[in-house]
Amino acid sequence: MSSRQHSAKKQSAPSRRAAKVSKAVKAGKGASTTYKPAREYSKKKDYNKLALALHKKLRGKLAISLKAPLESKDDWSMMYSPGVGAVSTQLYKRPQDAREYTSKRNSVAVISDGSAILGLGNLGPIPALPVMEGKCAIFKAMADIDAWPIVLDVHTPDEIVAAVKAIAPSFGGINLEDIAAPQCFEIEERLQQELNIPVMHDDQHGTAIVVLAGLINAAKVVEKRLEKLRVVVVGAGAAGRAITLILAHAGISEIIVTDSTGAVYAGRPGLSGYKKALAEMTNGNRLSGDVMTVIEGADVVIGVSGPGTIAPAHIERMAPQPIVFALANPIPEIMPEDAQRAGAAVVATGRSDYPNQINNALVFPGVFRGALDRQLCHITTEHKVAAAHKLAALIKQPTAQEIVPTLQDPRVVKAVASAIR
């Protein structure tokens, strides 16, 4: 057990709660006395009903538009036969010119097998289609990228990799989405190795980048060094793994990951695959037990699991000025008001109706904008960490209620894209 844990244990619960009222709070940098949703409209409108009506009216969110007219004889002759043959001949001689002569330069395929749709689980490819359309709409609205929704009725890594490789020549990038763990790890890694265009599983890395950006600024609010934070990640799935990897790469050495069995540690019976690899790089003291046990003295808890997995009692056992990221959607691991009453200094969720929304839409449009513009073959871990720092830097004076930009901030895409070079 670490010395920090011993010192935390010596404090009584009342004294720990009293310690949380630091000079940062008194100065208005820490937790506020009230923590109300940013917008009340979500309680007044039935967005499920409204979304069904809108999608039925629109019959999908996307359409194809022409960049030039197809009206006169000359239009037809240049846009199609006979003129298009000259373009095909040019690309036969120089395939690398496809980005100069076709839509490949500005196109991304958004691909899913529907095995992990939002918080709904494995519903299959057809139910995934409106979600993929939504991601494509975000690509276009935020970064002017032409993205194409593609749902696959295959589910093994071999089948998905083969399908994506078969269609890859049409695109400048591949955005994997809503593919269940652990298959998503193998699929992404193989495609990154076998394709010469950028591939990113957004559920993993988009979320991880925004978490790091938020944590950079949250650490400033509570006046702690990022590298010295002790972090507990509740949930060892796709997002939990990616968050752990990026935080470790950013210099945070004390990270403990928990799953439904408890703390992940080297030598834990039954560990295999990616969890075994996580165990080798985290939890250096090999702490065992549930979240309540390992959270003692932690500075940060990051929930990427489900409702109810973080309780006020957990937060009360944390170090002074605890940071709580409860990211399950639509119902977080703990509601922000409950976290704050338990002593949390900074709270973030994945929801738009509370401050500090950790939303991967802050990242993936800019990441692919930068990758497409610079014609990169790979998006590296260094790119992701740099993107997090660029995103965090948009908030000049972080507060407990503002640690990341909003989706409406027009600076976001440009800032993130500038890191992908």
N, C-alpha and C positions, 0 to 999 in steps of 0.2 A: 504493500500500500504506500502511495506517495506521501511526502511530507505535507503537501497541500491538502490531501484528504484527511490526515490526522488533525491539522489545524482546523479544518472545517467541522470535524466531528466534535471538537472541544466547545464550539459555540452552541448555545441553546437555540431553539427555533426562534424565540422572540428576539434574541440578540442578532441573529442572522437577518431577520426582517428589518430590524432597526438599522443595521449596517447598510442596507440597501438604499437608505435615504442619504445619498452622498452629495458632495458639493455640485456634481453635475446635474442632479435633479433639482437642487435649489436654484441653480442657474438657468433652469428651463431646458437643459439638454437631455435630461433623463426622462423617466416615465412621467406622464402628465397625470393630473388627478382624475381625468375622465378619458375614456377611450371609446368614442362613438364612431359608428360607421361613417365613412366619408360621404355616402349618399343614402338617403332614405328611400329613394324610388324603388329599390329592389324589393322592399316590403309591400309595395303598392301594386306592382305589375306582375302578372303571371307570364314570365318570359318563356316558359315551356309552350304555353298556348300561342303566344305571339310568334314564336319561332316556327311552329308548325304551320301557322297561317301564312307567314312570309315565304317559307320555303315552297309551299304549295303554289303560291301566287307566282313566284319567280321561276319555279321548276329548276332549281339549282342556282348557284351563285355566280357561275362563270359563263363566258361566251367568248368566241374567237372574233377578232376584228382584223381587217386588212390594213396593212401599212401603206398600200398604194391602191388606186382604183383598178377595177377589172371591168372596163366598159368598152373602150375602143378596140379596133383590130390590133393596133400597136400594143395596147395593154396586154391583150391575150398572147400576143407573139413574144413579148418579153417575160411576162410572168409565168407563162407555160410554154407550149411548143410553138415554134422550134427553138426559141432562144434559151430555154432552160437546159437544153442539151449541152450548151457550151459551159454552163455552170457545173453540170455533172462531170464533164470531161476535165475541167479544172480541178475538181475535188478528187478525181481518180489519180491525177498526177500529184496533187498535194493535199492529202486528207487533212493535214493540220490547218488548212485554210477554211475549214468548215465554220469556224467562229466568225470569219469575215463575210461569208456568203449565205449563211443560213441562220435560223433562229437559235441554234445551239449556243451562241454567245450569251444569251440572256434567258436561258430556260433551265428550270429545275423540275425534276420529277419528285412528287411527294407520294411516297409508296408505303402501303400498309397491307397486312394480311388480316387485319381486324381482330387480332388475338388479345389486344389490351387497349380497348377503346376508352379514352378518358378515364372516368372512374367506373365504367360500366362492365369492363372485363371482356371476355372472349365472345363477341357477338358475330364475328365473321365479316367477310369483305363488303357485302352490300350495306350494312349499317355503318361501316367505316367511311363510306363515300361522302356523306355530308360533312364529316369532320375533315377529311382531306380537302374537300372543296373550300372549307373555311380557312385552312392553312394557306391554300393557294390565294385566296382573297387577301389575306394578310400580307403575303409576299408582294402582291401587286400594289396594294394600297400604301404600304410602308416603304417599299424599296423599288417599285416599278420593275419587278422581276416577273416574267411569264412562267408561272408554275402550273403543273399539270397533275390532277389527282389520278392516281393509279392504284386500284385495289386488286390484290392477287388472291386467287382461290387455290393457293398452295401454302403449306405451313411448315415444312421442314427446312432447316438451313440450306440443305443442298438444293431444294426446289426453288426457294426464294432467291438464293444467290444466282442460280442459273437464269431465272426469269429476269432479274434486274440486269445481269450482264447482257442478256439478249436485246434489251431495249436501250441500253446505255448510250449507244452511238447517237441517239437523237437529242441528248441532253448535255448541258454544261455542268450539272451537279445533281446529286442524289440526296434527298432529304428523307430518311427513314422515320416512320412515325407509327406509334401504337402497335409495336411488335413486342410480344411478351418476353420477359427474361426467363431463363438465361439464353434462349436462342438468339435474342437481339445482339448479344455480345459477339458471338461467333459470326453472325451475318455481317455486322458492321466491319469487323476486323478483316474478314475475307474480302469484302468488296473494296475496302481501302487498299488492300494489297494487290488486287487483281484489276482494278480500273485506274485509268489515268485522269480521272476527274474527281473533284472533292465529294466525299461521302460523309454525312453526319447523321447520327441518330439523335434527333432533337430532344426526345424525352429524357435522354441522358444528359447531353452536353449543354443544350440550351438552358435547362434548369440549373445545372451546375454553375455555369458562368454567372447567371443572375444571383445565385446564392452567394458566390464569392464576392461579387460587387456589393451586395447588401451587407455582407459581413465586414468588408473593409470599412464601410461607413459606420456600421453599428459599433465597431471597436472604437472608433473615434468618439462616438457619443458617450460611451461609458469609460473613456479614457484608459483603454487597455491596448497593449501591443498585439497586433494580429497574430504574430508568430508565437506569442506566449499563451494564446487562448487554449483552454481545454474543452474539446468539443465532443458531444455525444450525438451520433446520428442514429435516429430511431427508424429502422427500415433498411434492409439490405438488398433491395431490388435494383432496377435499372438506374433510377435517379439517385438512390443512396450510394451505389457504387461509384457513379460518376462524380458526385459531390465529394466523396471521400478522396478520390484520386486528385481532383483539382485543388482541394484544400491542402493536401499533402505537398503537391507541387508548388503551391504558393508559400510553403514554409511552415505550416502548422504541423507540429510533430505529435501533439497529444490528441489523438482521435480514437474514439471507441465506437464501433458499429454494433448495433443490436438487431436481432431478428426475432421471430416469434418464439424462439427457444431461449433467448437471452443474449448476453454479450458474445461477440465473435472473438475468439482468441486462438493463437497458435496451439495446436494440440487438442482442440475441442473435439470430442468424439463425433464422427459422422460428417465432418466438414469435407467438402470436395469442390472441385471446379473453382469458380471465381471467388467463392466465399473463403476457400482455403488461401487463395492469393491475397484477399483482403486481410485475413488474419495475420499473414506474415508481415504486413506493412503497417498495422495499427495495433493499438492496445499493448504497448510495450511491456506493461506490468502484468499482462495476462489476467486481468480482472475477470471474474466470472459472476454470474447472477443476472437478475433482471434489471430493467431500467432504473428502478428505485435504488438498487445497490450501486450501480456504476455512475449514476448522475451526481452522487455526493461530491460537492466542490467544483462541479463543472461550470464553466463560464457561458457555454452555449449549448443549447439543444436544438437539433434540426429534425423535424418530423417529416418523413416521407413514407408514411405507412397508412394510417386510417384513423377515423374518429375515435376519441377516447383513449388513445395510447399515451398521451401526456396529460397528467392530472395536476391540480394545484399543489398537491403534496410533493410531486417531483420538483417543481420550481422552488418550493420552500427549502429544499435540500441543496440547491445550487449555491455557487459562490455569490458574493454581493454583486449587485447590478447584472443580473442574468439576462441573456439574450435568447429569445424564443422565436424560432422560425417554425410555424405549424403549417405545413404546405399541402396537406391532403385537401382535395376538392371533391365536391363542393363544401363538405363539412370538415373543418380542420381537426387536427389531433386535440386541440384545446381552443376554445373560443378566445379571441383577444382580450375581451373584458375579464374573463376568468383568469387568464394568464397575468394580466396586470394587477388584479386584486391579490394574486399570490406573490407579487413582488417583481414581476418582469419589468426591466427598464426599457427594452426595445422589443416590439413584437412585429412579426411579418407573417403574412398568409399568402395563399394563392388567389384570394378573392379580390374583386374590384370594388367592393363596398366597404373596405377597410383600408387604412393607410398601409403603405409598404407592400404593394402587391408584387410578389415574386412570380413573374410571368415570362415564360421563355420567348414570347413574342417580342420582348425587348431585345432579343439577341439574334434569333435565326435569320431575320431579313438582312440585318447588317453583316452578319458573318458571310452569307452567300453573296451579298452585294460586293463585298471586298474580294472574295475568292473568284467570282466571275470576272470582275474588272481586271484583276491581275492574272487571270488565266492560271490559277494555281491547281496543282494536282492533288494536294492534301491540305487538310485543316489540322494543324498540330496542337499539342497541348500548350505550347508556348503562345500560339495564336489565341487560344481560349483564355489563358491567364491575362494576356495583354488586353483582350476585349473586356474582361471584367474590370480591369483598372481604368480603362477608358470610360466605361459606363459609370463607375463609381465617381470619377472625376467630374461628371456633369453636375453633381450635387456639391456645391462649393462649401456650404456650411451645414453638414448633416445634423438632423435633430431626431428625436425619438419617433417622430411622425413622418420623417422624410429621409430615407436612406437610399432609395433608388428613384430614378425618374419615372414618370408616368408614361403610359403608352401614347399619350397625346403629345409628348415632348418631341418637337420636330428635329431636335439635335441627335436623337438616339441612333438612327441608322447610320448617319455619317460618322459619328464617333466610333461605333463598333466596327464599321467597315475599315476605318483607318488603321485598326489594329491588325487586320488580316493582310499582311504584306510579305 
